[in-house]
Each structure stands twice: as C-alpha cells, then as structure tokens.
C-alpha cells in the first residue's frame, strides 16, 4: 500500500498552503485528492489550474461531468467516480444518465450526451489516436472542433487525478461516500 500524507492548509509544504486555502474556501473542505497532491505544490497547482480552465470550456457543466465520469470509469478511479457523481447531480445531470455512466452503458434518449460519452471513451482507450469515424460521429451529433479539444482537456485533467488516486490509494471523503463506486464486473459492449 502506497501511503501518501493528506495535507491541509496548516501542514502542507509552504508553496501549497495558498492553493489549499483556496480549495477549502471553494469546497468548504479539502478533498483528500487535493491534500495528497499538495505533496507536490506544482502538481496541486497543475490540477487546480487545469480544473479552473476546464470549467471555462464550451462544454456545459453537465457535459463536462460526462467527460470526467466517462474518463474516470475507463480509468477505474473509484475516488473520482464518487466525487464526480456527487458533483454531476449538483449541476443537474439526470439520475438515469448518471446511472448509465456509473454502469458503463449507453446513455439512452439523448444522442448528444451518448456521442460525448462515446467520443470520450474513444479518446481514453485509444490514447488520443481516435479514428476519423469517431470524430465524424461526434461532430454529426452537433459538437465542434473546439469541443474535441475540450474533451481532450477534460481527459487530461482526469488522467492526472485518476492516476494519482491509483498510486496514492486515495480514501473517499465523507462528502462523496454516498456515491461510493466500484467498476461493474459485467460491462456492456460499446
């Protein structure tokens, strides 16, 4: 077991304290992931900065969460699935859509959201080497070239946190416990 210290704004390296104070101000607490990232102030800054930038993309808050959840599902990140399931509901993601994302199955009754989920999965699984047909399907669903890059930004953000959670074995915060998640054994084909 890899044991990482979960820092807070009082015991973190000096360069990370300001970022942790900002995180605490924004969320009301310091999520364990952020506390672990503080071991490397530059990693914490990279995550918080990219997260802020991602929030400004042309994707809606619901679409942003779909990218983050689909990436976390593919990367089997229990921590991020719990955290983003909680956030997704707070920004208005439909519970049935959330359930589909948590089960790794098709989003029914919304062609656009399903195209977004499928494109995100293609980016993750193919490490960005997506087929032209993946891009065409995504754009035929109404998305743009800018949205393609927004998806890449979201995948990049979640890869940083998903991999950190794997290595650090991040404990789920109480705030996300109700959305605890394990990857389903049986997966539906995409």
N, C-alpha and C positions, 0 to 999 in steps of 0.2 A: 504494500500500500504506500503510495506516494503521499506524504503528509505536507501540506502547504499551510503556512500561517494565514489566518484570515485577519488581516489588519483592519484597524479602524482609524479614524482621524487623529487619535491620540498616540498610537504606537507605530504608525506606518513610517517608512523612510520619509525624510523631510520633503523630498520632491513630490511625493504622492499625497501629502496631507491636504493640500488645497483641493485637489481633484476629489478626494473622498468627502471633504466637507460639501462640495458642490453636489455630489451624488446623494449624500444624506439629505440635503436641502430639497433636492428634486423628488426623491422617492420616500422620504420620511425614515429611511433606514439605509444601511449599506448592504446591498446584496452580497452574499458570500463570494460570488464570482468576482465582484469588484474588489473586495477585500483581498482575495488571492492575487489578482492582477497587480495590486499595489506593491508586491514584492519587486516588480519591475515598473518603476514610475513611467517609463516610456511605453510599456505595454498597456498600462491603465490609460494613459493619455491617448494612445492609438485607438483603443476601444471606445472611450467616451467621445472622442472627436469624430470618429467614423460613425458612431451611433447618431450623433447630432446631425451630421451631414446626411446620413441616410433618411432621417426624419424630414428632410427638405426635398427629397426626390419628388418626381412627378407621380409616383405611386400614391394612392390614398393610404391612410393609416391601416385600413383593413387589408389592402393589397400588400402593404409592407409586412404585416404579420403573416400573411400566407407564405411569402418568400422565406421569412425567418423560421416558420414552423416546418415547411417542406424541407428546408436545408437541415434543420435540427433532426427531423425524422430520418432523413437519409444518413446523417452522421451519427445516429443513435445517441443523441445527447438528452438524457433524462432530465437534467437540470434545465436546459433551455426549453425543452418541450413543456415542462411545468410552468416556467416563468412566462413564456410567450403565450401559453394557453390562457393564463390569467390576464395578461395584457390584452390579448386579442378580444376577449369578452368585453373588456372595459372600453375598447374603441368601437364596439358594435358588430363584431363578427358573429354571424348566426351560429347558434349552438350545433346545428346539424352539420354545417360546414366545418366547424371545429372538430366534431367527432370524426368526420371523414379524414381530416388531416392527421388526427391522432391515430387513426387506424390504417393510414397509408392507402386509402382507397379514393376512387374518383369522387369529385365534387359534383353531385347531381344538380340539375336545374339551374346551372349558371355556367354557361360556356366560357365566359371570360375568366372567371376565377379558376376553372379547371384548366384552361390554357396556361394561365400563370403558374399553377401548381406543376403542370407537366413540363413547362419550359424550365422552371427552377430545378426540377429533378434531373432534367437532361444536362443542365449546366453542372450540377454537382457530380452526377455519375460519370459524365464524360470529361470532367475537369476542364470545362470550357470548350472542348473540341466538339461542339454541337453540330449536328447535321443541318444542311440547308433546309430540310423539311421541318426541323424543329423551329427554326427561325420563321419560316413561312407560316406554319400553323399558329405561332404566337402573334404574328402581325395580322393574319387573317381574322383573329379574334378581337382586333381593334387596338392592339398595342403598337408602340412606336419603336424606332431605333433607340431613342432616349430611354425607353422602358427596358430595353435589353440591357443597357449599361446599368440601369437602376437595379435590375435583378443581380447582375454581377457584383454590384456594391453590397447588396444585402447578403449574398452568398459569402463574400469576403468577410463581412462583419461577423456572421455566424460561424464561419470556419474558425476564426480567432477564438471565439468563446467556446465553441463545441470542443475544439482540441484542448483548450485549457482545462475544461471540465473533465475530459477523459484523463488527462495527466494528473490533475490535482484531486480527482475524485470528489468534486465539489458537492457538499451537502446541501440539500434543498432547503431554502429558507422557509420559515413558518408561513410567510405571506403567500408562498406558492404550493404549500403542502396539499391543499385541496385538489390540486391539478397534477399530483404525482403521476408519473407515466413510466411505462416500460414498453419497449418495442414489441408489437404483436408477433407471435411465433408464425402464424399463418398470414402471408401477405398476398394481396390481390395483384395480379399482373397489370402493369401499366401499358 
